[in-house]
């Protein structure tokens, strides 16, 4: 894994962790979470995160 791939993966994981926390606190809905996840996958192109 290159440094760039690692950075993309890290940024995706941090962002999705925030979204999961928001989902758990019912700040966002499941549908909104899925939309956020898709947007993050497109933005960061994670190596493993989108699996």
DOFIGU-235909 format. One record per residue: residue number from 1; residue in one letter; chain; y, x, z of N, C-alpha, C, O, CB in turn. Coordinates in nm, 2 decimals. Glycine has a CB too. Layout:
residues N
  num  residuo  cadena  nnorth   neast     nup  canorth  caeast    caup  cnorth   ceast     cup  onorth   oeast     oup  cbnorth  cbeast    cbup
  NUM        A       A       Y       X       Z        Y       X       Z       Y       X       Z       Y       X       Z        Y       X       Z
...
END
This chain:
residues 51
  num  residuo  cadena  nnorth   neast     nup  canorth  caeast    caup  cnorth   ceast     cup  onorth   oeast     oup  cbnorth  cbeast    cbup
    1        X       A   -0.12    0.08    0.00     0.00    0.00    0.00    0.12    0.09    0.00    0.14    0.18    0.08     0.00   -0.10    0.12
    2        X       A    0.21    0.06   -0.09     0.34    0.14   -0.10    0.44    0.09    0.01    0.42   -0.01    0.07     0.40    0.13   -0.24
    3        X       A    0.54    0.17    0.03     0.64    0.14    0.13    0.71    0.01    0.09    0.74   -0.07    0.18     0.74    0.25    0.14
    4        X       A    0.73   -0.01   -0.04     0.80   -0.13   -0.09    0.71   -0.26   -0.06    0.75   -0.36   -0.01     0.83   -0.12   -0.24
    5        X       A    0.58   -0.24   -0.08     0.48   -0.35   -0.06    0.48   -0.38    0.09    0.47   -0.50    0.13     0.34   -0.32   -0.11
    6        X       A    0.48   -0.28    0.17     0.48   -0.29    0.32    0.60   -0.37    0.36    0.59   -0.46    0.45     0.47   -0.16    0.39
    7        X       A    0.72   -0.33    0.31     0.84   -0.40    0.35    0.84   -0.55    0.31    0.88   -0.63    0.39     0.96   -0.33    0.28
    8        X       A    0.79   -0.58    0.19     0.78   -0.72    0.15    0.69   -0.80    0.24    0.72   -0.91    0.28     0.73   -0.72    0.00
    9        X       A    0.57   -0.74    0.27     0.48   -0.80    0.36    0.54   -0.82    0.50    0.52   -0.93    0.55     0.35   -0.72    0.37
   10        X       A    0.60   -0.72    0.55     0.67   -0.73    0.68    0.77   -0.84    0.68    0.78   -0.93    0.77     0.73   -0.60    0.72
   11        X       A    0.86   -0.85    0.58     0.96   -0.95    0.57    0.90   -1.09    0.56    0.96   -1.18    0.62     1.05   -0.92    0.46
   12        X       A    0.80   -1.10    0.48     0.73   -1.23    0.47    0.68   -1.28    0.61    0.70   -1.39    0.65     0.62   -1.23    0.37
   13        X       A    0.61   -1.18    0.67     0.54   -1.22    0.80    0.64   -1.26    0.91    0.62   -1.35    0.99     0.46   -1.10    0.85
   14        X       A    0.75   -1.19    0.92     0.86   -1.22    1.01    0.92   -1.36    0.98    0.94   -1.44    1.07     0.97   -1.11    1.01
   15        X       A    0.95   -1.38    0.86     1.01   -1.51    0.82    0.91   -1.62    0.84    0.95   -1.73    0.89     1.04   -1.50    0.67
   16        X       A    0.78   -1.61    0.81     0.69   -1.72    0.83    0.66   -1.74    0.98    0.64   -1.85    1.02     0.55   -1.69    0.76
   17        X       A    0.67   -1.64    1.06     0.66   -1.65    1.21    0.77   -1.74    1.26    0.75   -1.82    1.35     0.66   -1.51    1.28
   18        X       A    0.89   -1.72    1.21     1.01   -1.80    1.25    0.98   -1.95    1.21    1.01   -2.04    1.29     1.14   -1.75    1.19
   19        X       A    0.94   -1.97    1.08     0.91   -2.10    1.04    0.80   -2.17    1.12    0.81   -2.29    1.15     0.87   -2.10    0.89
   20        X       A    0.70   -2.09    1.16     0.59   -2.15    1.24    0.64   -2.19    1.38    0.60   -2.29    1.43     0.48   -2.05    1.26
   21        X       A    0.73   -2.11    1.43     0.79   -2.14    1.56    0.88   -2.27    1.55    0.87   -2.36    1.64     0.88   -2.03    1.61
   22        X       A    0.95   -2.28    1.44     1.03   -2.41    1.42    0.94   -2.53    1.40    0.97   -2.64    1.45     1.12   -2.39    1.29
   23        X       A    0.83   -2.51    1.33     0.73   -2.62    1.32    0.67   -2.66    1.45    0.66   -2.78    1.48     0.62   -2.58    1.22
   24        X       A    0.63   -2.56    1.53     0.58   -2.59    1.66    0.68   -2.66    1.76    0.63   -2.75    1.84     0.53   -2.46    1.73
   25        X       A    0.80   -2.64    1.74     0.91   -2.70    1.82    0.96   -2.83    1.76    1.05   -2.90    1.81     1.03   -2.61    1.84
   26        X       A    0.89   -2.87    1.64     0.92   -2.99    1.57    1.07   -2.99    1.52    1.13   -3.10    1.51     0.90   -3.11    1.66
   27        X       A    1.12   -2.88    1.49     1.25   -2.87    1.42    1.24   -2.90    1.28    1.33   -2.95    1.21     1.31   -2.72    1.45
   28        X       A    1.12   -2.86    1.22     1.09   -2.89    1.08    0.96   -2.96    1.07    0.88   -2.96    1.17     1.09   -2.76    0.99
   29        X       A    0.94   -3.03    0.96     0.81   -3.11    0.94    0.71   -3.01    0.87    0.74   -2.91    0.82     0.83   -3.23    0.86
   30        X       A    0.59   -3.06    0.87     0.48   -2.99    0.80    0.51   -2.97    0.65    0.49   -2.87    0.59     0.34   -3.06    0.81
   31        X       A    0.57   -3.08    0.59     0.61   -3.07    0.45    0.72   -2.97    0.43    0.71   -2.89    0.33     0.66   -3.21    0.40
   32        X       A    0.81   -2.96    0.52     0.92   -2.86    0.51    0.86   -2.72    0.53    0.91   -2.62    0.46     1.03   -2.89    0.61
   33        X       A    0.77   -2.71    0.62     0.71   -2.58    0.64    0.64   -2.53    0.52    0.65   -2.41    0.48     0.61   -2.58    0.76
   34        X       A    0.56   -2.62    0.45     0.49   -2.58    0.33    0.59   -2.53    0.22    0.57   -2.44    0.14     0.40   -2.69    0.28
   35        X       A    0.70   -2.61    0.21     0.80   -2.57    0.11    0.86   -2.43    0.14    0.88   -2.35    0.05     0.92   -2.68    0.11
   36        X       A    0.89   -2.41    0.27     0.95   -2.28    0.31    0.85   -2.17    0.28    0.88   -2.06    0.23     0.98   -2.28    0.46
   37        X       A    0.72   -2.19    0.31     0.62   -2.09    0.28    0.61   -2.06    0.13    0.61   -1.94    0.10     0.48   -2.14    0.33
   38        X       A    0.61   -2.16    0.05     0.61   -2.14   -0.10    0.74   -2.06   -0.14    0.73   -1.97   -0.22     0.61   -2.27   -0.17
   39        X       A    0.85   -2.09   -0.08     0.97   -2.02   -0.12    0.97   -1.87   -0.07    1.01   -1.78   -0.15     1.10   -2.09   -0.05
   40        X       A    0.91   -1.85    0.04     0.90   -1.71    0.09    0.80   -1.63    0.01    0.82   -1.51   -0.01     0.85   -1.71    0.24
   41        X       A    0.69   -1.69   -0.03     0.60   -1.62   -0.12    0.66   -1.58   -0.25    0.64   -1.47   -0.30     0.47   -1.71   -0.15
   42        X       A    0.74   -1.67   -0.31     0.81   -1.64   -0.43    0.91   -1.53   -0.41    0.93   -1.44   -0.49     0.88   -1.77   -0.49
   43        X       A    0.98   -1.54   -0.30     1.09   -1.44   -0.27    1.03   -1.30   -0.24    1.08   -1.20   -0.29     1.18   -1.48   -0.15
   44        X       A    0.93   -1.29   -0.15     0.89   -1.16   -0.10    0.76   -1.11   -0.18    0.73   -0.99   -0.17     0.85   -1.17    0.04
   45        X       A    0.69   -1.19   -0.25     0.57   -1.15   -0.32    0.48   -1.07   -0.23    0.45   -0.95   -0.26     0.61   -1.08   -0.45
   46        X       A    0.44   -1.12   -0.11     0.36   -1.04   -0.02    0.22   -1.01   -0.08    0.16   -1.08   -0.16     0.34   -1.12    0.11
   47        X       A    0.17   -0.90   -0.03     0.04   -0.85   -0.08   -0.07   -0.94   -0.02   -0.16   -0.98   -0.09     0.02   -0.70   -0.04
   48        X       A   -0.07   -0.96    0.11    -0.17   -1.04    0.18   -0.12   -1.17    0.23   -0.20   -1.26    0.24    -0.22   -0.96    0.29
   49        X       A    0.01   -1.19    0.25     0.06   -1.31    0.31    0.03   -1.44    0.24    0.02   -1.54    0.30     0.21   -1.29    0.33
   50        X       A    0.03   -1.43    0.11     0.01   -1.55    0.03   -0.13   -1.59    0.01   -0.16   -1.69   -0.05     0.07   -1.54   -0.10
   51        X       A   -0.22   -1.52    0.07    -0.37   -1.55    0.05   -0.41   -1.67    0.13   -0.52   -1.71    0.13    -0.45   -1.43    0.10
END
